[in-house]
Amino acid sequence: MTKTVKITDTILRDAHQSQIATRMTIEQMIPVLETLDHAGFESLEVWGGATFDACIRFLNEDPWERLRTIRKHVKNTKLQMLLRGQNLLGYKHYADDVVDAFIQKSIENGIDIIRVFDALNDTRNLKTSVASINKYGGHAQVAICYTISEVHTDDYYVELVKEMEAMGAHSICIKDMAGILTPYRAETLVKRIKAVTKLPLQVHTHATSGIAEMTYLKAVEAGADIIDTANSSFAGGTSQPATESMVIALRELGYHIDVNLEDCQKVAEHFKAVKETFIESGVFNPKVLEADPNTLIYQVPGGMISNLLSQLKEAKQLDKFEQVLAEVPKVRADLGYPPLVTPLSQMVGTQAVMNVLSGERYKLVPNEIKDYIKGYYGKSPAPISPELIETIVGKNAEIITVRPADLIEPEMANVTAELGDIADSVEDVLSYALFPQIALPYLKKKHDPFYDVPEQNVTIIM
């Protein structure tokens, strides 16, 4: 029997988030939404990740309206989003009532599948999200954040999958945000996961290190049901492998795939023209297409390397780059091997820079690292040494062992009261709850288009 491989195309979310910092507008998407809808994808990733923040901060768009617009044009294909568990789309933990309301409104506005993950793979931080997705009739795709360390064995991931299935997952995703999942490890891990669950298994990686296509092939051969690809217009490099190329290659190997390549070509022609505008404006940097084997050597995501270079350049210490790269895995080991995904990748990178530039390890420590040590982000994958805990937060610091969100009081009523009549909907309240500093001026202007026009002294001549 011919095996079917399903495809999720990321062109409307991760592809342009990875290559042009999420700057694509809804107007640039609309002309091909119906073509994408008829192309035969298992789902289209359209929302979540950094899109929500970027819509308000850079594009003067209402992210909720973007979702409704896409839903209006995409009537047959499932719409998918990425959610950071208790962090939602922000960088801190939110109260359970905010998480519940956000998921309810996401599904009401058009989302079908919510891929939910926790940066530490702490399943306690996923429970509220998964319960809410189930409550409101969505599909809960629970993701394991793939990383490499002495504790992140296939056995570790298999146990996570068992917990996720028991929690109410409808499918599982291996989320390789750094592009470090090798073909061999993809094969062994997929086989192990498929041996313990009948849930559909999706694999997500990035082409950063130059091996993504091989990784997908071995994953599919081992039994993966769905893979994430990007329309060729924004594929490769820091994005995903090209949809069209993967479809052609897999079909030749005998796999059945429903994707219509003529539709993909129409989409590619449209977005190639869009891409030209980003090239001309300088937003698209050709470096995002370069294969970076250092990703495999240091297990540091490409975006994190760029961030380290930026910090060192600002400090006029670029000559310390190799030292910082060597320090990153040491810091990660000290902190119990957290996966290098937002927000942990930024935190570990900053600590590595501080350790090198100060000349003394942990002489300077950001508050975020202190909160992590105290347990406010969740449980570290491996124990942190008592000596380091004492060095960073002191001997008598309180270390919490409960789920971090258990310490957060309900927030929706207070946030709603704060906004008052500025909010026209629960969606407006949620935008403010997640990103108060950028959402408030946006919502004020939306409520009153003239609110930011400065007062002028007008002399009336009778």
C-alpha positions in Angstrom: 0.0 0.0 0.0 1.3 3.4 -1.0 2.1 5.6 2.1 0.6 9.1 2.1 2.8 12.0 3.3 1.0 15.1 4.3 2.4 18.6 4.1 2.0 21.8 6.2 3.2 24.8 4.3 4.7 27.6 6.4 4.8 30.4 3.8 2.2 32.6 5.8 4.1 32.3 9.1 7.4 30.6 9.8 8.9 31.0 6.3 8.7 34.8 6.3 9.3 35.0 10.1 12.6 33.2 9.5 13.7 35.2 6.5 12.3 38.7 6.7 11.5 39.0 10.5 7.7 38.5 10.0 7.3 41.7 7.9 4.9 40.3 5.3 1.5 42.1 5.4 -2.0 40.6 5.0 -2.4 42.6 1.8 0.6 40.8 0.3 -1.0 37.5 1.2 -4.6 38.0 0.1 -4.0 37.5 -3.7 -3.0 33.8 -3.3 -4.9 32.7 -0.2 -7.6 30.9 -2.3 -4.9 29.3 -4.4 -3.2 28.0 -1.3 -6.5 26.8 0.0 -7.0 24.6 -3.1 -3.4 23.3 -3.2 -4.1 20.2 -1.1 -2.2 20.9 2.1 -2.9 19.2 5.3 -2.8 22.6 6.9 -1.4 26.1 6.5 0.6 27.7 9.3 -0.7 31.2 9.4 -0.5 32.7 12.9 1.3 32.6 16.2 5.0 32.7 16.8 6.1 36.3 16.2 3.3 37.3 13.9 1.0 38.7 16.6 3.7 41.0 18.0 5.0 42.0 14.5 1.5 42.9 13.3 1.0 45.5 16.0 4.6 46.6 16.4 5.7 47.0 12.8 2.8 46.6 10.4 0.0 48.6 12.1 -2.3 45.6 11.7 -4.7 44.0 14.0 -3.5 40.3 14.3 -7.0 39.1 15.0 -8.3 40.8 11.8 -5.5 39.2 9.9 -6.6 35.8 11.1 -10.3 36.5 10.2 -9.3 37.7 6.8 -7.3 34.5 6.1 -10.2 32.4 7.4 -12.6 34.2 5.0 -10.4 33.2 2.0 -9.3 29.8 3.2 -12.4 27.7 3.5 -11.3 24.1 3.0 -7.8 23.8 4.5 -7.1 23.7 8.2 -5.4 26.8 9.7 -2.6 26.2 12.1 -0.8 28.4 14.7 2.2 28.2 17.0 1.7 28.8 20.8 4.3 28.9 23.5 2.2 27.2 26.1 1.7 29.2 29.3 3.8 32.0 27.6 1.2 32.2 24.8 2.8 34.5 22.2 4.8 36.6 24.8 7.9 36.0 26.9 6.5 35.4 30.4 3.9 33.2 31.9 0.3 34.4 31.9 -2.5 33.5 34.2 -4.7 30.5 33.3 -7.7 32.6 32.6 -5.7 34.6 30.0 -4.5 31.4 28.4 -8.0 30.0 28.3 -9.5 33.1 26.8 -6.8 33.5 24.2 -7.3 29.9 23.0 -11.0 30.3 22.9 -10.8 33.4 20.8 -8.1 31.9 18.5 -10.4 29.0 17.7 -13.5 31.2 17.3 -11.6 33.5 14.9 -10.5 30.6 12.6 -7.7 28.5 14.0 -8.1 24.7 13.7 -4.8 23.3 14.9 -2.7 24.8 17.7 0.9 23.5 17.9 1.8 24.2 21.5 5.2 23.8 23.1 7.1 24.7 26.3 10.7 26.0 26.0 11.8 23.6 28.8 9.6 20.7 27.8 8.0 21.1 31.2 4.6 19.5 30.6 3.1 21.3 33.5 3.3 24.5 31.4 1.3 22.8 28.6 -1.7 21.4 30.6 -3.9 24.5 30.6 -3.3 25.1 26.9 -4.1 21.5 26.0 -7.2 21.4 28.2 -8.5 24.7 26.7 -7.8 23.6 23.1 -9.8 20.4 23.8 -12.6 22.4 25.6 -13.1 24.7 22.6 -13.0 22.0 19.9 -9.5 22.6 18.5 -6.8 20.2 17.5 -4.0 20.1 20.1 -0.7 19.3 18.4 1.8 19.1 21.3 5.4 19.6 20.4 8.6 18.4 21.9 11.4 21.0 21.6 14.3 19.0 20.2 17.7 19.6 21.5 20.9 17.6 22.2 22.5 16.9 25.6 23.3 14.0 27.8 19.8 14.0 29.2 17.9 14.5 25.9 18.0 10.8 24.9 15.4 9.0 22.8 14.1 7.6 26.1 13.6 11.1 27.4 11.5 12.1 24.4 9.5 8.9 24.4 8.5 9.6 28.0 7.5 13.1 27.1 5.3 11.8 24.2 3.5 9.4 26.6 2.8 12.4 29.0 1.5 14.5 26.1 -0.8 11.8 24.9 -2.2 11.2 28.4 -2.7 15.0 28.6 -5.0 15.0 25.6 -2.8 15.6 22.6 -4.4 14.9 19.2 -1.0 14.7 17.4 2.7 15.1 18.3 5.3 17.3 16.7 9.1 17.0 16.8 10.0 20.7 16.8 13.6 21.2 15.7 13.8 25.0 15.9 17.6 25.1 15.5 18.0 22.8 12.5 20.2 20.3 14.4 18.1 17.1 14.0 20.4 14.9 11.9 19.0 12.3 9.5 20.2 9.4 11.7 18.6 10.8 14.9 15.4 11.6 13.0 15.2 8.0 12.0 15.8 6.6 15.5 13.6 9.1 17.2 10.6 8.8 14.8 10.7 5.0 15.1 10.8 5.1 18.9 7.9 7.6 19.0 5.8 5.6 16.5 6.3 2.5 18.6 4.6 4.0 21.6 1.7 6.1 20.1 -0.8 5.9 17.3 -1.1 9.7 17.2 -0.1 11.3 13.9 3.5 12.5 14.1 4.7 15.7 12.4 8.3 16.8 12.0 9.4 20.5 11.8 13.0 21.6 11.1 14.9 24.4 9.5 17.3 24.3 6.6 19.9 26.4 8.5 22.6 23.7 8.8 22.1 22.3 5.2 20.8 18.8 6.1 17.0 19.4 6.4 16.0 17.5 3.2 17.9 14.4 4.3 16.4 14.7 7.8 12.9 14.8 6.3 13.5 11.8 4.1 14.8 9.6 6.9 11.9 10.8 9.1 9.3 9.9 6.4 11.0 6.5 5.9 10.8 5.9 9.6 7.1 6.6 9.7 6.5 10.4 10.1 3.1 11.3 8.8 3.4 15.1 8.2 6.4 17.4 7.4 6.6 21.2 7.4 7.8 22.8 4.2 7.8 26.3 2.8 6.8 27.5 -0.6 10.0 27.9 -2.7 9.7 31.7 -2.8 10.7 31.8 0.9 12.3 28.4 1.4 15.8 27.2 2.4 18.4 28.7 4.7 16.8 29.8 8.0 13.4 28.7 6.7 12.1 25.2 5.8 13.0 23.1 2.7 11.0 24.0 -0.4 7.5 22.4 -0.7 7.7 21.8 -4.4 11.1 20.1 -4.3 10.2 17.8 -1.4 6.9 16.8 -3.1 8.7 15.9 -6.3 11.5 14.0 -4.5 9.1 12.0 -2.3 6.7 11.2 -5.1 9.5 9.8 -7.2 10.3 7.5 -4.2 6.7 6.2 -4.3 5.0 8.3 -1.6 1.5 9.7 -2.2 1.1 13.4 -1.7 -2.0 15.4 -2.5 -0.3 18.8 -3.1 -1.0 20.4 -6.4 2.3 21.7 -7.8 0.7 24.1 -10.3 -1.0 25.9 -7.5 2.4 26.0 -5.6 4.0 27.5 -8.7 1.3 30.3 -8.9 1.9 31.0 -5.2 5.7 31.1 -5.8 5.4 33.5 -8.7 3.4 35.9 -6.5 5.6 35.7 -3.5 8.8 36.1 -5.5 7.5 39.5 -6.6 6.7 40.3 -3.0 10.2 39.1 -2.0 11.7 41.6 -4.5 10.2 44.5 -2.6 11.9 43.2 0.6 15.2 42.8 -1.2 15.0 46.4 -2.6 14.1 47.8 0.9 17.0 45.9 2.5 14.7 43.9 4.8 15.7 40.6 3.1 19.3 39.8 3.9 20.8 37.2 1.5 22.8 35.8 4.5 19.6 34.0 5.7 20.1 31.6 2.7 23.6 30.6 3.7 24.1 27.0 5.1 25.7 27.3 8.5 27.4 24.0 9.6 28.4 25.7 12.9 24.8 25.1 13.9 25.6 21.4 14.1 29.0 21.9 15.7 27.9 24.3 18.5 24.2 23.3 18.6 23.4 27.0 18.5 20.5 28.2 16.3 21.5 30.5 13.4 19.4 33.3 14.8 21.2 33.0 18.1 24.6 33.2 16.4 23.4 36.5 14.8 22.3 37.8 18.1 25.7 37.0 19.8 27.5 38.7 16.9 25.3 41.8 17.4 26.0 42.0 21.1 29.7 41.6 20.7 29.8 44.2 17.9 28.0 46.7 20.1 30.5 46.0 22.8 33.4 46.3 20.3 34.5 42.8 21.3 34.0 40.8 18.1 37.4 39.2 18.6 35.8 37.3 21.5 33.2 35.5 19.3 34.9 32.1 19.4 35.2 32.3 23.2 31.5 33.1 23.5 30.6 30.3 21.2 32.6 27.9 23.4 31.0 29.3 26.5 27.4 28.8 25.3 27.4 25.0 25.8 29.1 25.4 29.2 26.4 27.8 30.4 23.7 25.5 29.0 25.2 22.6 30.9 25.4 24.7 34.1 21.7 25.6 33.8 20.5 22.0 33.3 20.6 21.8 29.5 17.6 24.0 28.6 16.7 23.8 24.9 17.9 26.8 22.9 14.5 28.2 22.0 12.8 31.6 22.9 13.2 32.8 25.5 15.9 30.5 26.8 18.2 30.9 23.8 18.4 34.7 24.4 19.0 34.2 28.1 21.8 31.6 27.7 23.4 33.7 25.0 23.4 36.8 27.0 24.9 35.0 30.0 27.7 33.5 27.9 28.5 37.0 26.6 28.6 38.4 30.1 30.8 35.6 31.4 33.4 36.2 28.7 33.3 40.0 28.7 33.4 40.4 32.4 36.4 38.0 32.7 34.6 36.1 35.5 31.9 33.5 35.1 28.6 34.6 36.7 30.0 37.8 38.0 27.1 39.5 36.1 23.8 37.7 35.9 20.6 39.0 34.2 17.4 38.9 36.3 15.8 36.5 33.8 18.5 33.9 34.6 17.9 34.5 38.3 14.2 33.9 37.8 15.0 30.7 35.8 17.2 29.4 38.6 14.4 30.1 41.1 12.0 28.0 39.0 9.8 30.7 37.5 10.1 29.4 34.0 9.6 25.8 35.0 11.7 22.8 35.8 15.1 22.5 34.2 15.7 19.3 32.2 18.6 18.3 34.4 19.3 19.4 38.0 21.3 22.6 38.6 24.2 22.3 41.0 23.6 23.7 44.5 26.9 25.6 44.3 25.7 27.5 41.2 22.3 28.2 42.7 24.1 29.7 45.7 26.5 31.7 43.4 23.7 33.2 41.3 20.7 33.7 43.8 22.2 33.2 47.2 22.0 30.5 49.9 18.6 31.5 51.2 16.8 32.2 48.0 13.4 30.6 47.7 13.3 28.0 44.8 9.8 27.2 43.7 8.8 23.7 42.8 5.2 24.3 41.8 3.9 25.0 38.3 4.9 28.7 37.8 1.4 29.8 36.7 0.0 28.5 40.0 1.4 31.6 41.6 -0.3 34.0 39.1 -3.7 35.4 40.1 -6.4 35.6 37.4 -5.7 38.6 35.2 -8.6 39.1 32.7 -10.9 41.1 35.0 -8.1 43.6 35.9 -6.9 43.9 32.3 -10.4 44.5 31.1 -10.9 47.2 33.7 -7.6 48.9 32.9 -8.6 49.3 29.2 -12.1 50.4 29.9 -14.0 51.6 26.8 -10.7 51.6 24.7 -11.4 47.9 24.2 -14.0 47.0 21.6 -13.8 43.3 22.2 -12.2 40.5 24.2 -9.7 40.2 21.4 -8.6 43.8 22.1 -8.2 42.9 25.8 -6.1 39.9 25.0 -3.8 42.0 22.7 -3.2 44.4 25.6 -2.7 41.5 28.1 0.0 40.1 26.0 1.8 43.2 24.8 0.6 46.2 26.9 3.3 48.7 25.8 2.7 48.3 22.0 -1.0 47.4 22.1 -2.1 50.4 24.2 -1.2 53.1 21.6 -2.5 50.9 18.8 -5.8 50.3 20.5 -6.2 54.0 21.5 -5.8 55.0 17.8 -8.1 52.3 16.7 -10.7 53.5 19.2 -10.1 57.2 18.4 -8.2 57.9 15.2 -7.4 61.5 16.4 -6.1 60.6 19.9 -2.4 61.2 19.0 -2.9 64.5 17.1 -1.3 67.2 19.2 -3.5 70.0 20.5 -3.1 73.3 18.6 -3.9 76.8 19.7 -6.5 78.1 17.2 -7.4 81.7 17.0 -10.9 82.2 15.9 -11.5 85.4 13.9 -15.1 86.6 14.1 
